[in-house]
Amino acid sequence: MLAGSELGNIPNDDIKFVIDLGLCKMHPQGGLTIANPIYREVLPRVLTVTPMASLPMIAPSWLTPEGDLNKDALLAAFIKFWRQHGEPLLGTTGYHEVAPHLVLMAFLHRVVNGGGTLEREYAIGSDRMDLCLRYKDVTLGIELKVWREKKRDPQAEGIEQLESYLARLGLNEGWLLVFDRRKNALPIEERLSTQVVVTENQRNITVIRA
């Protein structure tokens, strides 16, 4: 559910179990969903405990001397973090399908710690997770996509989905992270890159390939 993927071959008893516990519910329009906003916040936080505990010491280089968030500095800090620590940290969670999601959220929780918030949107079948980072006067819309085996490059679909999300947030720029989880993916040093794409609606999308 965090990854936005279909549930796949999940036993009926497992679905009934989480519904009976009150963690999830069937949405009136179809599909399993998290039962309430509190659980939508708590469940990802519980899953990111181990990745957060495994994070290295990271100096807050993304803050200005006045304590404001500098998005360009944050991007540079993330690229440096992912190049040095990203792939090893993917192994700190037993949830392989959502490993990039959990490590990214762990990093962003470190960013907003004490000074901001991180909001999440995810739904079965959407093949994405949307994140909204708020830090004082700065709001950053982020979409996460995973390039999986036997799937096409998700960049075009991700840009379209992110545009819709940014429109709802009232923003003209955001980040699209594409994590390449294919077996034949290029080494991290070769695939880690950023590119700014200007959409037809004149929104600036920073595409980050990791």
Backbone as a printed PyTorch tensor [residue, N CA C, xyz], in Angstrom:
tensor([[[  0.8270,  -1.2070,   0.0000],
         [  0.0000,   0.0000,   0.0000],
         [  0.8620,   1.2590,   0.0000]],

        [[  1.9670,   1.2410,   0.7540],
         [  2.8600,   2.3950,   0.7750],
         [  3.4480,   2.6630,  -0.6000]],

        [[  3.7360,   1.5950,  -1.3270],
         [  4.3290,   1.7290,  -2.6550],
         [  3.3000,   2.0970,  -3.7110]],

        [[  2.0070,   2.0490,  -3.3560],
         [  0.9620,   2.3220,  -4.3290],
         [  0.7130,   1.1690,  -5.2710]],

        [[  1.2500,  -0.0110,  -4.9440],
         [  1.1030,  -1.1680,  -5.8150],
         [ -0.1580,  -1.9580,  -5.4700]],

        [[ -0.5540,  -2.8420,  -6.4100],
         [ -1.6350,  -3.7560,  -6.1010],
         [ -1.1790,  -4.7150,  -5.0080]],

        [[ -2.1280,  -5.2600,  -4.2670],
         [ -1.7730,  -6.1270,  -3.1440],
         [ -1.1380,  -7.4340,  -3.5950]],

        [[ -1.5180,  -7.9150,  -4.7760],
         [ -0.9580,  -9.1730,  -5.2440],
         [ -1.5900, -10.3680,  -4.5450]],

        [[ -0.8060, -11.4110,  -4.3460],
         [ -1.3210, -12.6640,  -3.8060],
         [ -1.3360, -12.6240,  -2.2710]],

        [[ -2.2280, -11.8290,  -1.7100],
         [ -2.3610, -11.7070,  -0.2600],
         [ -3.5300, -12.5710,   0.2020]],

        [[ -3.3230, -13.4450,   1.1690],
         [ -4.4200, -14.3040,   1.6460],
         [ -5.5890, -13.4760,   2.1880]],

        [[ -6.7960, -13.9600,   1.9590],
         [ -7.9860, -13.2740,   2.4570],
         [ -7.9440, -13.0980,   3.9690]],

        [[ -7.4040, -14.0920,   4.6750],
         [ -7.3470, -14.0100,   6.1280],
         [ -6.4740, -12.8500,   6.5970]],

        [[ -5.4010, -12.5590,   5.8380],
         [ -4.5320, -11.4390,   6.2140],
         [ -5.2770, -10.1140,   6.0830]],

        [[ -6.0360,  -9.9690,   5.0040],
         [ -6.8090,  -8.7490,   4.8050],
         [ -7.8600,  -8.6120,   5.9000]],

        [[ -8.5520,  -9.7090,   6.1990],
         [ -9.5650,  -9.6910,   7.2510],
         [ -8.9420,  -9.3480,   8.5970]],

        [[ -7.7120,  -9.8160,   8.8240],
         [ -7.0390,  -9.5850,  10.0980],
         [ -6.7930,  -8.0900,  10.3290]],

        [[ -6.2470,  -7.3850,   9.3050],
         [ -5.9500,  -5.9620,   9.4950],
         [ -7.2370,  -5.1330,   9.5700]],

        [[ -8.3020,  -5.6090,   8.9180],
         [ -9.5890,  -4.9210,   9.0330],
         [-10.1680,  -5.1200,  10.4280]],

        [[-10.0990,  -6.3540,  10.9300],
         [-10.6110,  -6.6340,  12.2730],
         [ -9.8350,  -5.8680,  13.3370]],

        [[ -8.5460,  -5.6630,  13.1330],
         [ -7.7380,  -4.8870,  14.0780],
         [ -8.0540,  -3.3980,  14.0220]],

        [[ -8.7220,  -2.9780,  12.9590],
         [ -9.0270,  -1.5580,  12.8020],
         [ -7.9300,  -0.7520,  12.1610]],

        [[ -6.8970,  -1.4440,  11.6420],
         [ -5.7920,  -0.7400,  10.9780],
         [ -6.1780,  -0.2840,   9.5840]],

        [[ -6.9740,  -1.0910,   8.9030],
         [ -7.3870,  -0.7880,   7.5330],
         [ -8.9000,  -0.9360,   7.4060]],

        [[ -9.4210,  -0.4460,   6.2940],
         [-10.8450,  -0.5820,   6.0050],
         [-11.0310,  -0.6250,   4.5030]],

        [[-12.1550,  -1.1360,   4.0690],
         [-12.4820,  -1.1140,   2.6520],
         [-13.1160,   0.2250,   2.3150]],

        [[-12.5370,   0.9060,   1.3330],
         [-13.0520,   2.2140,   0.9320],
         [-14.3840,   2.0360,   0.2140]],

        [[-15.3490,   2.9400,   0.4370],
         [-16.6430,   2.8030,  -0.2360],
         [-16.5450,   2.7510,  -1.7550]],

        [[-15.5110,   3.4010,  -2.3200],
         [-15.3340,   3.3930,  -3.7650],
         [-14.4530,   2.2460,  -4.2320]],

        [[-14.0910,   1.3520,  -3.3070],
         [-13.2990,   0.1870,  -3.6750],
         [-11.8660,   0.2760,  -3.2140]],

        [[-11.2950,  -0.8630,  -2.8270],
         [ -9.8980,  -0.9180,  -2.4410],
         [ -9.6880,  -0.8030,  -0.9430]],

        [[ -8.6040,  -1.4120,  -0.4750],
         [ -8.2240,  -1.3600,   0.9260],
         [ -7.4950,  -0.0500,   1.1930]],

        [[ -7.7910,   0.5770,   2.3180],
         [ -7.1450,   1.8420,   2.6550],
         [ -6.8490,   1.8760,   4.1470]],

        [[ -5.9080,   2.7280,   4.5490],
         [ -5.6090,   2.8980,   5.9710],
         [ -6.8400,   3.4670,   6.6670]],

        [[ -7.1170,   2.9970,   7.8710],
         [ -8.3920,   3.2610,   8.5250],
         [ -8.6310,   4.7260,   8.8480]],

        [[ -7.5790,   5.4670,   9.2280],
         [ -7.7900,   6.8700,   9.6270],
         [ -6.4880,   7.6520,   9.4780]],

        [[ -6.5530,   8.9860,   9.5500],
         [ -5.3510,   9.8070,   9.3570],
         [ -4.2400,   9.5260,  10.3660]],

        [[ -4.6060,   9.1630,  11.5900],
         [ -3.5770,   8.8790,  12.5970],
         [ -2.7520,   7.6650,  12.1810]],

        [[ -3.4240,   6.5980,  11.7510],
         [ -2.7040,   5.4040,  11.3160],
         [ -1.9140,   5.6690,  10.0350]],

        [[ -2.4180,   6.5460,   9.1820],
         [ -1.6760,   6.8920,   7.9530],
         [ -0.3450,   7.5300,   8.2980]],

        [[ -0.2710,   8.1930,   9.4420],
         [  0.9750,   8.8030,   9.8990],
         [  1.8140,   7.8120,  10.6980]],

        [[  1.1620,   7.0490,  11.5750],
         [  1.8850,   6.1810,  12.5020],
         [  2.5270,   4.9870,  11.7950]],

        [[  1.7870,   4.3290,  10.8910],
         [  2.3030,   3.1060,  10.2740],
         [  3.6180,   3.3300,   9.5210]],

        [[  3.7250,   4.3600,   8.6510],
         [  5.0290,   4.5820,   8.0030],
         [  6.1240,   4.9250,   8.9980]],

        [[  5.7880,   5.6530,  10.0620],
         [  6.8050,   5.9940,  11.0610],
         [  7.3440,   4.7420,  11.7520]],

        [[  6.4470,   3.8020,  12.0520],
         [  6.8940,   2.5600,  12.6800],
         [  7.8420,   1.8040,  11.7520]],

        [[  7.5160,   1.7680,  10.4710],
         [  8.3370,   1.0260,   9.5180],
         [  9.6840,   1.6910,   9.2580]],

        [[  9.7840,   3.0000,   9.5340],
         [ 11.0530,   3.7090,   9.2820],
         [ 11.9480,   3.7650,  10.5070]],

        [[ 11.5620,   3.1250,  11.6060],
         [ 12.3740,   3.1890,  12.8230],
         [ 13.7780,   2.6470,  12.5760]],

        [[ 13.8850,   1.4560,  11.9760],
         [ 15.2080,   0.8600,  11.7500],
         [ 16.0480,   1.6620,  10.7560]],

        [[ 15.4730,   2.0680,   9.5800],
         [ 16.2830,   2.9260,   8.6990],
         [ 16.7260,   4.2170,   9.3710]],

        [[ 15.8580,   4.8340,  10.1920],
         [ 16.2360,   6.0760,  10.8720],
         [ 17.3570,   5.8230,  11.8600]],

        [[ 17.2910,   4.6860,  12.5680],
         [ 18.3440,   4.3500,  13.5210],
         [ 19.6600,   4.0460,  12.8130]],

        [[ 19.5780,   3.6600,  11.5490],
         [ 20.7730,   3.2990,  10.7800],
         [ 21.3810,   4.4800,  10.0370]],

        [[ 20.7110,   5.6240,  10.0550],
         [ 21.2330,   6.7820,   9.3270],
         [ 22.5580,   7.2450,   9.9220]],

        [[ 23.4800,   7.6610,   9.0640],
         [ 24.7300,   8.2300,   9.5660],
         [ 24.4810,   9.6370,  10.1000]],

        [[ 25.4700,  10.1860,  10.7520],
         [ 25.3800,  11.5820,  11.1860],
         [ 25.3500,  12.4770,   9.9510]],

        [[ 24.3420,  13.3420,   9.8760],
         [ 24.1880,  14.2310,   8.7200],
         [ 24.0770,  15.6620,   9.2210]],

        [[ 25.0340,  16.4910,   8.8540],
         [ 24.9670,  17.9050,   9.2350],
         [ 23.8610,  18.5790,   8.4350]],

        [[ 23.0770,  19.4630,   9.0660],
         [ 21.9500,  20.1220,   8.3720],
         [ 22.4270,  21.1980,   7.4030]],

        [[ 23.1290,  20.7740,   6.3640],
         [ 23.6740,  21.7200,   5.3870],
         [ 22.5800,  22.3790,   4.5570]],

        [[ 21.3350,  21.8950,   4.6800],
         [ 20.2160,  22.4370,   3.9160],
         [ 19.5920,  23.6720,   4.5640]],

        [[ 20.1030,  24.0680,   5.7250],
         [ 19.5600,  25.2370,   6.4200],
         [ 20.4360,  26.4570,   6.1800]],

        [[ 19.7850,  27.6050,   5.9860],
         [ 20.5030,  28.8710,   5.8610],
         [ 20.9510,  29.3290,   7.2450]],

        [[ 21.8320,  30.3400,   7.3130],
         [ 22.2360,  30.8610,   8.6300],
         [ 21.0520,  31.3410,   9.4680]],

        [[ 19.9440,  31.7150,   8.7860],
         [ 18.7490,  32.1720,   9.5040],
         [ 17.8450,  31.0080,   9.9220]],

        [[ 18.2460,  29.7810,   9.5680],
         [ 17.4600,  28.6240,   9.9480],
         [ 16.3500,  28.2790,   8.9800]],

        [[ 16.3810,  28.8350,   7.7700],
         [ 15.3700,  28.5210,   6.7620],
         [ 15.8600,  27.3780,   5.8710]],

        [[ 14.9190,  26.7240,   5.1930],
         [ 15.2560,  25.6010,   4.3290],
         [ 15.6560,  26.0840,   2.9420]],

        [[ 16.8250,  25.6700,   2.4940],
         [ 17.2990,  25.9600,   1.1480],
         [ 17.1100,  24.6970,   0.3120]],

        [[ 16.1660,  24.7290,  -0.6410],
         [ 15.8330,  23.5200,  -1.4040],
         [ 16.9950,  23.0320,  -2.2650]],

        [[ 17.7720,  23.9580,  -2.8190],
         [ 18.9290,  23.5400,  -3.6340],
         [ 19.9640,  22.8240,  -2.7620]],

        [[ 20.1890,  23.3450,  -1.5610],
         [ 21.1390,  22.7110,  -0.6470],
         [ 20.6170,  21.3610,  -0.1780]],

        [[ 19.2930,  21.2660,  -0.0100],
         [ 18.6910,  19.9890,   0.3840],
         [ 18.8820,  18.9470,  -0.7080]],

        [[ 18.7060,  19.3550,  -1.9610],
         [ 18.9090,  18.4360,  -3.0730],
         [ 20.3530,  17.9470,  -3.1130]],

        [[ 21.2990,  18.8670,  -2.9440],
         [ 22.7180,  18.4860,  -2.9470],
         [ 23.0180,  17.5310,  -1.7940]],

        [[ 22.4100,  17.7840,  -0.6330],
         [ 22.6340,  16.9230,   0.5330],
         [ 22.0580,  15.5330,   0.2970]],

        [[ 20.8870,  15.4690,  -0.3560],
         [ 20.2970,  14.1570,  -0.6210],
         [ 21.1480,  13.3640,  -1.6050]],

        [[ 21.6130,  14.0170,  -2.6610],
         [ 22.4500,  13.3330,  -3.6550],
         [ 23.7040,  12.7740,  -2.9910]],

        [[ 24.3260,  13.5760,  -2.1490],
         [ 25.5310,  13.1140,  -1.4460],
         [ 25.1970,  11.9570,  -0.5150]],

        [[ 24.0820,  12.0850,   0.2030],
         [ 23.6530,  11.0310,   1.1210],
         [ 23.3830,   9.7330,   0.3700]],

        [[ 22.6560,   9.8160,  -0.7440],
         [ 22.2850,   8.5950,  -1.4570],
         [ 23.4970,   7.9360,  -2.0970]],

        [[ 24.4260,   8.7520,  -2.5920],
         [ 25.6230,   8.1900,  -3.2150],
         [ 26.4410,   7.4000,  -2.1870]],

        [[ 26.5320,   7.9040,  -0.9710],
         [ 27.3800,   7.2720,   0.0410],
         [ 26.6620,   6.1760,   0.8250]],

        [[ 25.3610,   6.3590,   1.0710],
         [ 24.6970,   5.4950,   2.0400],
         [ 23.4010,   4.8510,   1.5400]],

        [[ 22.8870,   5.2870,   0.3910],
         [ 21.5600,   4.8550,  -0.0340],
         [ 21.4000,   3.3590,  -0.1670]],

        [[ 22.2460,   2.7470,  -0.9880],
         [ 22.0750,   1.3160,  -1.2500],
         [ 22.3150,   0.4580,  -0.0040]],

        [[ 23.3430,   0.7270,   0.8210],
         [ 23.4700,  -0.0640,   2.0490],
         [ 22.2510,   0.0620,   2.9670]],

        [[ 21.6480,   1.2530,   3.0260],
         [ 20.5030,   1.4500,   3.9110],
         [ 19.2630,   0.7200,   3.4110]],

        [[ 19.2110,   0.4200,   2.1130],
         [ 18.0620,  -0.3270,   1.6010],
         [ 17.9600,  -1.6910,   2.2610]],

        [[ 19.0830,  -2.2070,   2.7370],
         [ 19.0820,  -3.5090,   3.3840],
         [ 18.7090,  -3.4700,   4.8530]],

        [[ 18.4350,  -2.2600,   5.4040],
         [ 18.0930,  -2.1610,   6.8200],
         [ 16.6230,  -2.4520,   7.0760]],

        [[ 15.8340,  -2.6210,   6.0310],
         [ 14.4270,  -2.9440,   6.2030],
         [ 14.1180,  -4.2840,   5.5540]],

        [[ 13.2370,  -5.0370,   6.1730],
         [ 12.8380,  -6.3140,   5.6110],
         [ 11.7570,  -6.1940,   4.5630]],

        [[ 11.3230,  -4.9630,   4.2950],
         [ 10.2310,  -4.7420,   3.3430],
         [ 10.8300,  -4.2940,   2.0160]],

        [[ 11.2490,  -5.2750,   1.2140],
         [ 11.9920,  -4.9990,  -0.0120],
         [ 11.2180,  -4.0960,  -0.9640]],

        [[  9.9140,  -4.3170,  -1.0960],
         [  9.1200,  -3.5720,  -2.0720],
         [  9.0670,  -2.0770,  -1.7680]],

        [[  9.1820,  -1.7140,  -0.4970],
         [  9.0790,  -0.2920,  -0.1360],
         [ 10.3700,   0.2270,   0.4840]],

        [[ 11.4880,  -0.4670,   0.2690],
         [ 12.7580,  -0.0470,   0.8490],
         [ 13.1370,   1.3880,   0.4680]],

        [[ 13.0450,   1.7900,  -0.8250],
         [ 13.3810,   3.1840,  -1.1520],
         [ 12.4660,   4.1770,  -0.4460]],

        [[ 11.1850,   3.8450,  -0.3220],
         [ 10.2280,   4.7210,   0.3300],
         [ 10.6160,   4.9430,   1.7900]],

        [[ 10.9850,   3.8550,   2.4680],
         [ 11.2890,   3.9520,   3.8920],
         [ 12.5840,   4.7060,   4.1410]],

        [[ 13.6030,   4.4680,   3.3050],
         [ 14.8760,   5.1690,   3.4780],
         [ 14.7130,   6.6550,   3.1610]],

        [[ 13.9680,   6.9800,   2.1050],
         [ 13.7310,   8.3860,   1.7790],
         [ 12.9950,   9.0810,   2.9170]],

        [[ 11.9510,   8.4330,   3.4520],
         [ 11.2060,   9.0540,   4.5490],
         [ 12.0890,   9.2110,   5.7830]],

        [[ 12.9530,   8.2460,   6.0430],
         [ 13.8650,   8.3630,   7.1800],
         [ 14.7630,   9.5880,   7.0160]],

        [[ 15.2830,   9.7910,   5.8050],
         [ 16.1240,  10.9640,   5.5300],
         [ 15.3310,  12.2510,   5.7190]],

        [[ 14.1160,  12.3010,   5.1750],
         [ 13.3130,  13.5200,   5.2590],
         [ 12.8440,  13.7990,   6.6840]],

        [[ 12.6270,  12.7470,   7.4730],
         [ 12.2960,  12.9620,   8.8820],
         [ 13.4540,  13.6410,   9.5980]],

        [[ 14.6700,  13.2850,   9.2270],
         [ 15.8370,  13.9490,   9.8000],
         [ 15.8490,  15.4300,   9.4010]],

        [[ 15.4140,  15.7210,   8.1820],
         [ 15.4000,  17.1040,   7.7020],
         [ 14.3860,  17.9430,   8.4710]],

        [[ 13.1790,  17.4080,   8.6540],
         [ 12.1090,  18.2080,   9.2760],
         [ 12.1270,  18.1170,  10.7920]],

        [[ 13.0360,  17.3530,  11.3540],
         [ 13.0500,  17.1080,  12.7950],
         [ 12.9930,  18.4070,  13.5920]],

        [[ 11.8930,  18.6060,  14.2850],
         [ 11.7580,  19.7620,  15.1630],
         [ 11.3850,  21.0560,  14.4770]],

        [[ 11.4140,  21.0940,  13.1400],
         [ 11.1560,  22.3700,  12.4900],
         [ 10.1380,  22.3250,  11.3690]],

        [[  9.5900,  21.1380,  11.0700],
         [  8.6490,  21.0470,   9.9640],
         [  7.8070,  19.7930,  10.0560]],

        [[  7.1250,  19.4850,   8.9610],
         [  6.2680,  18.3010,   8.9070],
         [  6.4700,  17.5870,   7.5800]],

        [[  6.1350,  16.3070,   7.5700],
         [  6.1850,  15.5010,   6.3530],
         [  4.8430,  14.8060,   6.2040]],

        [[  4.1070,  15.1880,   5.1530],
         [  2.7880,  14.6120,   4.9050],
         [  2.8980,  13.5980,   3.7690]],

        [[  2.0760,  12.5340,   3.8470],
         [  2.1470,  11.4550,   2.8720],
         [  0.7950,  11.1980,   2.2400]],

        [[  0.8280,  10.8360,   0.9590],
         [ -0.3700,  10.3620,   0.2730],
         [  0.0060,   9.1020,  -0.4970]],

        [[ -0.7760,   8.0450,  -0.3190],
         [ -0.5210,   6.8050,  -1.0460],
         [ -1.8270,   6.0440,  -1.1750]],

        [[ -1.9440,   5.2760,  -2.2360],
         [ -3.1660,   4.5160,  -2.4810],
         [ -2.8410,   3.3230,  -3.3620]],

        [[ -3.5340,   2.2210,  -3.1170],
         [ -3.3490,   1.0080,  -3.9120],
         [ -3.6210,   1.2950,  -5.3890]],

        [[ -2.7300,   0.8090,  -6.2460],
         [ -2.9270,   0.9380,  -7.6860],
         [ -2.4120,   2.2200,  -8.2970]],

        [[ -1.9240,   3.1640,  -7.4690],
         [ -1.4310,   4.4330,  -8.0140],
         [  0.0230,   4.3440,  -8.4540]],

        [[  0.7460,   3.3150,  -7.9690],
         [  2.1690,   3.1180,  -8.2930],
         [  3.0310,   4.3110,  -7.9270]],

        [[  2.6710,   4.9790,  -6.8400],
         [  3.4880,   6.1180,  -6.4180],
         [  3.2230,   6.4360,  -4.9580]],

        [[  4.1260,   7.2120,  -4.3870],
         [  3.9050,   7.8260,  -3.0890],
         [  4.1670,   9.3150,  -3.2430]],

        [[  3.2620,  10.1390,  -2.7320],
         [  3.4260,  11.5840,  -2.7560],
         [  3.7770,  12.0620,  -1.3580]],

        [[  4.7550,  12.9440,  -1.2810],
         [  5.2040,  13.5070,  -0.0110],
         [  5.1740,  15.0200,  -0.0870]],

        [[  4.7580,  15.6470,   0.9870],
         [  4.7730,  17.1040,   1.0730],
         [  5.5920,  17.4960,   2.2900]],

        [[  6.7440,  18.1010,   2.0360],
         [  7.6270,  18.5480,   3.1040],
         [  7.3570,  20.0300,   3.3600]],

        [[  7.0280,  20.3420,   4.5930],
         [  6.7830,  21.7460,   4.9810],
         [  7.7770,  22.1320,   6.0600]],

        [[  8.4890,  23.2120,   5.8030],
         [  9.4700,  23.7100,   6.7610],
         [  9.3820,  25.2250,   6.7830]],

        [[  8.7910,  25.7530,   7.8300],
         [  8.5350,  27.1970,   7.9390],
         [  7.7790,  27.6730,   6.6970]],

        [[  8.3680,  28.5750,   5.9260],
         [  7.6600,  29.1280,   4.7620],
         [  7.8690,  28.3210,   3.4870]],

        [[  8.6290,  27.2450,   3.5540],
         [  8.9510,  26.4600,   2.3640],
         [  8.0720,  25.2140,   2.3120]],

        [[  7.4860,  24.9670,   1.1240],
         [  6.7190,  23.7490,   0.8820],
         [  7.3020,  23.0590,  -0.3410]],

        [[  7.6030,  21.7770,  -0.2030],
         [  8.2090,  21.0170,  -1.2920],
         [  7.3680,  19.7820,  -1.5740]],

        [[  6.8550,  19.6860,  -2.8020],
         [  6.1060,  18.5070,  -3.2330],
         [  7.0410,  17.4930,  -3.8650]],

        [[  6.9520,  16.2450,  -3.4220],
         [  7.8470,  15.1810,  -3.8740],
         [  7.0220,  13.9730,  -4.2890]],

        [[  7.3820,  13.3860,  -5.4150],
         [  6.7560,  12.1190,  -5.8140],
         [  7.8290,  11.0660,  -5.9870]],

        [[  7.5270,   9.8790,  -5.4960],
         [  8.4700,   8.7630,  -5.5680],
         [  7.9040,   7.6850,  -6.4690]],

        [[  8.7100,   7.2840,  -7.4430],
         [  8.3610,   6.1790,  -8.3470],
         [  9.4940,   5.1650,  -8.3230]],

        [[  9.1370,   3.8900,  -8.5140],
         [ 10.1330,   2.8270,  -8.5550],
         [ 10.0800,   2.1590,  -9.9230]],

        [[ 11.2520,   2.0610, -10.5610],
         [ 11.3580,   1.3800, -11.8520],
         [ 11.6600,  -0.0840, -11.5720]],

        [[ 10.6590,  -0.9450, -11.7900],
         [ 10.7720,  -2.3480, -11.4450],
         [ 11.0190,  -3.1910, -12.6930]],

        [[ 11.3510,  -4.4640, -12.4700],
         [ 11.6070,  -5.3920, -13.5580],
         [ 10.4080,  -5.4780, -14.4990]],

        [[ 10.7100,  -5.5420, -15.8100],
         [  9.7130,  -5.7230, -16.8620],
         [  8.7020,  -4.5780, -16.9320]],

        [[  9.0830,  -3.4200, -16.4050],
         [  8.2470,  -2.2330, -16.4850],
         [  8.9730,  -1.1680, -17.3000]],

        [[  8.1970,  -0.2450, -17.8800],
         [  8.8320,   0.8330, -18.6380],
         [  9.2850,   1.9400, -17.6960]],

        [[ 10.1290,   2.8110, -18.2070],
         [ 10.6240,   3.9520, -17.4490],
         [  9.4270,   4.7640, -16.9310]],

        [[  9.3130,   4.9620, -15.6150],
         [  8.1380,   5.6450, -15.0670],
         [  8.2090,   7.1700, -15.0690]],

        [[  9.2290,   7.7510, -15.7200],
         [  9.4020,   9.1970, -15.6230],
         [  8.2100,   9.9610, -16.1840]],

        [[  7.7680,   9.6250, -17.3980],
         [  6.6760,  10.3870, -18.0330],
         [  5.4030,  10.3280, -17.1880]],

        [[  5.0670,   9.1380, -16.7160],
         [  3.8790,   8.9940, -15.8750],
         [  4.0570,   9.7480, -14.5650]],

        [[  5.2740,   9.7050, -14.0110],
         [  5.5460,  10.3940, -12.7600],
         [  5.4040,  11.8950, -12.8800]],

        [[  5.8700,  12.4650, -13.9990],
         [  5.7360,  13.9060, -14.2000],
         [  4.2710,  14.2990, -14.2680]],

        [[  3.4820,  13.5120, -14.9860],
         [  2.0430,  13.7970, -15.0890],
         [  1.3620,  13.7110, -13.7230]],

        [[  1.6990,  12.6920, -12.9450],
         [  1.0990,  12.5270, -11.6230],
         [  1.5630,  13.6270, -10.6740]],

        [[  2.8450,  13.9890, -10.7520],
         [  3.3630,  15.0300,  -9.8740],
         [  2.7370,  16.3770, -10.2010]],

        [[  2.5170,  16.6320, -11.4780],
         [  1.8520,  17.8860, -11.8500],
         [  0.4930,  18.0100, -11.1790]],

        [[ -0.2600,  16.9200, -11.1720],
         [ -1.5670,  16.9280, -10.5340],
         [ -1.4390,  17.1950,  -9.0370]],

        [[ -0.4420,  16.5800,  -8.4150],
         [ -0.2180,  16.7660,  -6.9820],
         [  0.1970,  18.2040,  -6.6860]],

        [[  1.1050,  18.7620,  -7.4850],
         [  1.5570,  20.1360,  -7.2790],
         [  0.4130,  21.1250,  -7.4570]],

        [[ -0.4820,  20.8390,  -8.4090],
         [ -1.6330,  21.7110,  -8.6210],
         [ -2.4980,  21.7610,  -7.3670]],

        [[ -2.6740,  20.6190,  -6.7170],
         [ -3.4690,  20.5840,  -5.4880],
         [ -2.7700,  21.3170,  -4.3530]],

        [[ -1.4340,  21.2990,  -4.3650],
         [ -0.6750,  22.0040,  -3.3320],
         [ -0.5010,  23.4850,  -3.6460]],

        [[ -0.8180,  23.8850,  -4.8810],
         [ -0.6150,  25.2680,  -5.2930],
         [  0.8420,  25.6150,  -5.5150]],

        [[  1.6290,  24.6340,  -6.0040],
         [  3.0590,  24.8280,  -6.2150],
         [  3.4040,  24.7630,  -7.6910]],

        [[  4.5010,  25.4110,  -8.0590],
         [  4.9510,  25.4230,  -9.4580],
         [  6.2280,  24.6280,  -9.6730]],

        [[  6.7270,  23.9840,  -8.6230],
         [  7.9220,  23.1680,  -8.7720],
         [  7.8980,  22.0460,  -7.7500]],

        [[  8.6170,  20.9760,  -8.0700],
         [  8.6760,  19.8350,  -7.1620],
         [  9.7350,  18.8460,  -7.6100]],

        [[  9.8570,  17.7780,  -6.8490],
         [ 10.8460,  16.7350,  -7.1340],
         [ 10.1440,  15.4470,  -7.5440]],

        [[ 10.7010,  14.7820,  -8.5450],
         [ 10.2910,  13.4350,  -8.9190],
         [ 11.4940,  12.5190,  -8.7340]],

        [[ 11.4050,  11.5990,  -7.7860],
         [ 12.4800,  10.6380,  -7.5600],
         [ 12.1350,   9.3180,  -8.2260]],

        [[ 13.0390,   8.8400,  -9.0700],
         [ 12.8690,   7.5590,  -9.7510],
         [ 13.9610,   6.6220,  -9.2610]],

        [[ 13.5630,   5.6230,  -8.4820],
         [ 14.5170,   4.6480,  -7.9630],
         [ 14.5380,   3.4340,  -8.8880]],

        [[ 15.6930,   3.1620,  -9.4660],
         [ 15.8450,   2.0480, -10.3970],
         [ 16.1760,   0.7840,  -9.6060]],

        [[ 15.1850,  -0.1340,  -9.5060],
         [ 15.3560,  -1.3460,  -8.7190],
         [ 15.4630,  -2.5840,  -9.6160]],

        [[ 15.7690,  -2.3740, -10.9030],
         [ 15.9410,  -3.5040, -11.8120],
         [ 17.2870,  -4.1830, -11.5630]],

        [[ 17.3570,  -5.4490, -11.8760],
         [ 18.5840,  -6.2000, -11.6610],
         [ 19.7220,  -5.6900, -12.5270]],

        [[ 19.3870,  -5.1900, -13.7310],
         [ 20.4210,  -4.7150, -14.6500],
         [ 20.6180,  -3.2080, -14.5750]],

        [[ 20.1940,  -2.5970, -13.4760],
         [ 20.3650,  -1.1530, -13.3240],
         [ 21.8500,  -0.7840, -13.3310]],

        [[ 22.1520,   0.3940, -13.8500],
         [ 23.5310,   0.8620, -13.8570],
         [ 24.0350,   1.0370, -12.4310]],

        [[ 25.3430,   0.9970, -12.2300],
         [ 25.8950,   1.2710, -10.8980],
         [ 25.4620,   2.6510, -10.4130]],

        [[ 25.4000,   2.8260,  -9.1160],
         [ 24.8770,   4.0520,  -8.5320],
         [ 25.5980,   5.2940,  -9.0470]],

        [[ 26.9090,   5.2120,  -9.2190],
         [ 27.6700,   6.3720,  -9.6810],
         [ 27.2770,   6.7820, -11.0940]],

        [[ 26.8310,   5.8210, -11.9040],
         [ 26.4730,   6.1210, -13.2910],
         [ 25.0240,   6.5580, -13.4340]],

        [[ 24.1310,   6.0570, -12.5890],
         [ 22.7160,   6.3900, -12.7540],
         [ 22.2540,   7.5680, -11.8990]],

        [[ 23.0000,   7.9050, -10.8410],
         [ 22.5820,   8.9980,  -9.9630],
         [ 22.7360,  10.3250, -10.6860]],

        [[ 21.6180,  10.9980, -10.9340],
         [ 21.6490,  12.2330, -11.7170],
         [ 20.4160,  13.0800, -11.4270]],

        [[ 20.4840,  14.3360, -11.8270],
         [ 19.3320,  15.2320, -11.7150],
         [ 19.1250,  15.9460, -13.0420]],

        [[ 17.8790,  16.2570, -13.3360],
         [ 17.5140,  16.9520, -14.5680],
         [ 16.2530,  17.7560, -14.3040]],

        [[ 16.2180,  18.9900, -14.7400],
         [ 15.0310,  19.8320, -14.5820],
         [ 14.2050,  19.7640, -15.8560]],

        [[ 12.9500,  19.3800, -15.7340],
         [ 12.0250,  19.2770, -16.8570],
         [ 10.9450,  20.3470, -16.6710]],

        [[ 10.7500,  21.1660, -17.7010],
         [  9.6980,  22.1830, -17.6690],
         [  8.4790,  21.6260, -18.4020]],

        [[  7.3680,  21.5330, -17.7350],
         [  6.1610,  20.9360, -18.3140],
         [  5.4130,  21.9490, -19.1760]],

        [[  4.3990,  21.4550, -19.8750],
         [  3.5680,  22.3410, -20.6960],
         [  2.8650,  23.3920, -19.8570]],

        [[  2.6190,  23.0750, -18.5980],
         [  1.9850,  24.0280, -17.6900],
         [  2.9920,  24.9040, -16.9640]],

        [[  4.2460,  24.8850, -17.4560],
         [  5.3260,  25.7240, -16.9380],
         [  5.6550,  25.4470, -15.4750]],

        [[  5.5780,  24.1650, -15.1200],
         [  6.0510,  23.7510, -13.7980],
         [  7.4380,  23.1480, -13.9460]],

        [[  8.3070,  23.4600, -13.0090],
         [  9.6840,  22.9560, -13.0300],
         [  9.7630,  21.6890, -12.1860]],

        [[ 10.0160,  20.5630, -12.8440],
         [ 10.1150,  19.2770, -12.1710],
         [ 11.5870,  18.8600, -12.1460]],

        [[ 12.1400,  18.7160, -10.9720],
         [ 13.4960,  18.1850, -10.8420],
         [ 13.4140,  16.6640, -10.7620]],

        [[ 13.8900,  16.0010, -11.8090],
         [ 13.8760,  14.5460, -11.8630],
         [ 15.1920,  14.0330, -11.2800]],

        [[ 15.0790,  13.2320, -10.2380],
         [ 16.2400,  12.6750,  -9.5550],
         [ 16.2410,  11.1710,  -9.7790]],

        [[ 17.2550,  10.6730, -10.4500],
         [ 17.3610,   9.2380, -10.6980],
         [ 18.3450,   8.6340,  -9.6970]],

        [[ 17.8740,   7.6200,  -8.9760],
         [ 18.6870,   7.0520,  -7.9060],
         [ 18.6720,   5.5290,  -7.9660]]])
